[in-house]
Amino acid sequence: MASETFDQETRLPPKPKFEAPAERMAAGGELMALRGVTRHFRTRRHDTLAIDRISLSVNEGEFVCIVGPSGCGKSTLLNIVAGLDHPTGGEALFDGRLIDRPGRERIVVFQEPALYPWLNVRANVELGLKIAGIGRSERKRLADRYISLVNLRRFEKAYIHELSGGMKQRAQLARALAVEPRMLLMDEPFAALDAQTRDVLQQELQEITSRLKTTVIFVTHNVREAVILADRVVVMTPAPGKLKTEIAIPLPRPRGPDSHAVVDLAARVRTELQHDIYAAQSAEDSYAI
């Protein structure tokens, strides 16, 4: 993957001194809260309970990963926080206010980059700023900063079809960060990438969010990825999704995938997941018999 040398004002330090997770969590009060959130999907034939009475809070500056079996409602939960969906019970709050619509203070980073192919990287990064009515000079300043931050300065005039998968995700992240949201909502953004690229982006995301003190809710199926990135891992049950447990990750950053501490904590999270998955399969088999 291409590397880039940055100007002194924008380059990341080669060996950032990251804060310990506990210090990071203590840096801010509650920013987002879910209180008894339930979501039904109703049609003529079915009434599906996707998530059931979920209560969760996220502090400002905290990085929270949500893991759980497929179909347990992780993305539904993220959409409710984003204001793209609404609970049928309970309430979702951001900074003490009811979430009833999308807002630029809560930006979603999707698994697919969702970039406009007729725009180059810089134009994609500036698009949200332009929609928000930000002036040309300020758009340029912000785009410069975040394009450099995600290591795409050499490719700012490239079009989307000219980028690798990792570069596309970097461009999407730069566009999300450029509007300077208070919370990033990341829905399995690295799932479609090869293992090597995913490892690199996990390290870069640690650097960026630690430097910017960004609040993040990150949905993933990858247990080790969750432990590498998170201050706290939230484990959900099989559908209908409930919060089973929360596991604090008291490890200093940067964290690597082969760290013994990371491997041990990932095994603990995996055990929590597997117990419920096997229990759900046994119940289904008993019912079938």
Secondary structure, 3 states (H helix, E strand, C coil): CCCCCCCCCCCCCCCCCCCCHHHHHCCCCEEEEEEEEEEEEECCCCEEEEEEEEEEEEECCCEEEEECCCCCCHHHHHHHHHCCCCCCEEEEEECCEECCCCECCEEEECCCCCCCCCCEHHHHHHHHHHHCCCCHHHHHHHHHHHHHHCCCHHHCCCEHHHCCHHHHHHHHHHHHHHCCCCEEEEECCCCCCCHHHHHHHHHHHHHHHHHHCCEEEEECCCHHHHHHHCCEEEEECCCCECEEEEEECCCCCCCCCCCHHHHHHHHHHHHHHHHHHHHHHHHHHHHHC
